Amino acid sequence: MNDDERLLHASSFGAAAAAYAEHRPPYARAAVRWALESAPGPRVLDLGAGTGKLTDTLIALGADVVAVEPDPAMLTELRRSLPAVRALKGSAEAIPLPDGSVDAVLVGNAMHWFDMAVAGPEIARVLVPGGVLAGLWNVLNDRVDWVAGLARISGSAAVGPRDTSASWRAATADAHLPGSGAAARFGAPERAEFPHGQRRTADSLVATLATRAGMLVMPEPERQATLDRIRAFLASGPETAHGEFTLPMLTGVLRVRQARSEAAGDG
């Protein structure tokens, strides 16, 4: 994906902000705890916070949270659902916080949209020495046969390489790196996966997949044909054809610490 395509996909969510808030899953609490366990303090920036799915979990775990989101429609949803949270307009490339103001930066299903050549130094700037950066991705557990079938039938616009347990690690391996030959701002990554699930019906699962970036930018006839194909698959399966079911998922986490030179202030 080139820079123009990345920008188009990253900016597509605002048009579906209400649907995103309704249908996107939260994050496994165990995953968020693991992301934060080595942070030097409780102050957390939820960067690219969207409608507040990760923000809500951070609050429940007792973190002192500030949320930053670039899209006005997504930010409106976040402020509506979590009015007590400090929620600011900004981006990973221009974070509206002072130097050394947070102990951890967490990113839910968004780090792959960042221009890390610019965002890496910004994230390092707002972190305290020894601060933590963690990206979290909710992925489909395609080790389950019917979920693997759903991924195949849906196509890459709805279920891409970052969206399945089989491939999320490879697809996000370099998400914390600048990718431009610039010095890395963070140390070696640690990764972990945590079981997760979301109660869905066939209709609500279709609505969830319709909020994926690839689906949002798809021409309407192709988009409708894809959603119809997913509906037909779900209607044909014993696990999904009747009433509610649990969609098997994982929350995958990539966790890094600020590089030593950054923490020492000489980077």
N, C-alpha and C positions, 0 to 999 in steps of 0.2 A: 504494500500500500504506500503510495507516494504521499508527500506532505499535504497536497490539496485534498486527496481522498481522506486522509486522516482527519483533517480539519472539518470536512463535510460530515463525516460520521460522528465526530466528537460534538458537533454543534446541532445534531439532529434531535436530541432528547427533549429539548424544550417544548416542541410541538406536541409531545405526548407526556407532559409532566404529570398530569393527573392520573393517567393510566399507569405510568411508572410507579407513582406512589402507591397505587392500589394493588398492583400485581407483582412487583419485584419482591423477591424474598429478603428477609433480614439475613444476618450473618450468624453463624454458629458462635455462641458465647465462648465456648472453649477456645475457638480460634482467635477471638479478640483478646482473651486473657493471655494466650501464648504470645501474641504479637506484642503485648505490653509488658510481659513479665520481667524483661531486662531494662525497661525504661528507668531513668534515674529519678523520675518524679511523676506526679499525676496529671500534668498539663498536657493535653493532647489536641493537636490540630487534625480535624477531619478535612482532608484536602480533596477537592472535587466531590463535595458532600452530597450532591444531587438533592433528593427530596428528604434526606435524613435517615436512611435505613441504617447506616453504620452509626450515625450520631446517636440514635435512640439506644442502641446496644451499649455504646460507650457510657452514656448517662446511667443506664441500669447497672453498670459495673462500677460506678462511683468516680469516673474520670471527670476532670475539670476540662470541659470541651469548648473549643471554638470551632465553628464550621466556616469553610470558605468554598464558594461555588460561583462559577462564571456566568451561568445561564439564569437570566432573570425569572423565567417561569419556574424553573426547578427551585430557585431560591425562595420564591413566593410560597411554594408547597412546603418547603422545609420550615419556613417561619410560621406558616399556618398550623402545621402539625406539632411543632416544638417551639412555642412562643417564648419560652424561658431561655432558650439557647442563644448565645451570641453568634449571629450568622452574618457574614460579611461577603460582599461581592468582591471577587478576586479570582486569580488563577494560579496554577502551579508555577507559571513563569513570572508572576507578579503578585507575591503574597503580601497582603496588607497588614503585616505584623512586624514588630521590632525584632532586632537581632536577639538570639538566645532566649526567646520567649516561651518555647515549648519543649517538653521532654520527649515527645514522640510525635511523629507525623504518620497518620494512618490514611490509607487510600483504598476505598472500596470500589472494585471493578472500574477503575479509572486510570491507573498508572500508565497503561499502555497508550493512552491518548496524550501523555505529556511529551513535550520537547525537552528531554532530560539534559541536553546540552545547556539549556537555560534554566530549567526547573531544578536540576541537581544543585547548582550553587545557591539557588533561592531556598530550597529545603534545608541545605546545610547551614545557611545563614540564620534561619529562625530556630534551629535546634540548639540546645545547650550542649556543651562538651559531653560526648558519650551518648548523645541522643539516638533514638531509634527511628528508622523509617520502615514501614511495613505496608506491603500491598496485599490486599485480600481479594480473592475471586471466588464467587459462588459458581460451582460447576456441576454439570449433570454427572451422576455416577453411572457411566456407560459400561461398568462392569456388570450391571444388571441388564439382562438380555433385551427386555422391552425398551429400556432407555437407549441402548445402543441402536435399536431399530428406529426409535424416534429421531435420534441424531442423524441417521442416514437419510431418512425420508424428508427431514426438514431442510437439508441443504446448508451450506456454509453461511448464508446470510442470517439464518436464524440460530444455528448452532455451529459456531466457528471453532478453531483450534484452541482458543482460550476457554472454551465452554464445556469441556469434557474432562473427566478424570484421566483419560488415556493420554491427553496431550497438553494439559495446562502448564505443566512444569517446563516443557521444552518451549512452549509459546511465550512464556513470561520470563525465561531465564535471564535475559538481558534488560529487563524492564527498568532496573535501577541504574543502568549505565548510560553515559552520554551519547554513545554511538557515533561520535565525530572525531575520535582520536584524542579528545580532551581527557585530562586526568580524572579518574573515578573519584567521586566524592564520598563513597561509602565502601565498607569492607566487604569481605566474602559473604555471600548470602546463605542463610539457613532457610529450609523449607519444611513445611509440615502440612498435613491434611487432617480435617476433622469432620466426622460424619454429620450430616445435616439432612433436613427434609422439609418439604412444604406441602401443606394440604391444598390440593387442587381438585377441580373438576376438569373435564375435557374442555369446556368453554373457557374456564379461567386460565388453563395452561396455554391454550391458543392465544389468549389475550396477553399472557406473559411473554410468549415468544414474539408477538407482534411489536413489543417495545425494544427489541434488539436493534442496534444501530443499522445493521445491514438491511433489516426489514423496513426501517423508517425511511431510508433513502431509495428504496426500490420503486420502480414505476408501478402505479396502482394495479394494472392488470396482472403483472407478474406477482405482485405482493398478494393479491387475492387468490391467485391460483396456488401459491405456496401455502397459504393458510387453509385453503380447502383441502389440499393434500394432507396436511397435518391433522385436520379434523377427521378425515376419512380413516387415517391410521389409528387414531385414538378410539374411534367408534368401533373398530374391528378387533380391538384387543380386550381380552377378559379382565386385565388389570385396570383398564381405563374407561371401559364402555359405560359403566353404570355408577353414577353418583360420585362421591368423593374418594380420593385415593391419595397416598403420600408419594410425592415425586422424590425419588432417591437422589440426594445431592451430597456434595462435599464443599466445605469452605477450605480453599487452599491459601496458604500464607507464604509469602516471601518476605523475610526479615533481614535487615542489614543495620549495622551501626555506622555512625559517622566515622569516616576514615581518621586515623590518628593525626595526620597532618592538619585536617580540618579542625579537629577538636583542639589542637594546640594553637590554632590561629595563624599558621604559617602557610596555609593553602589558599 
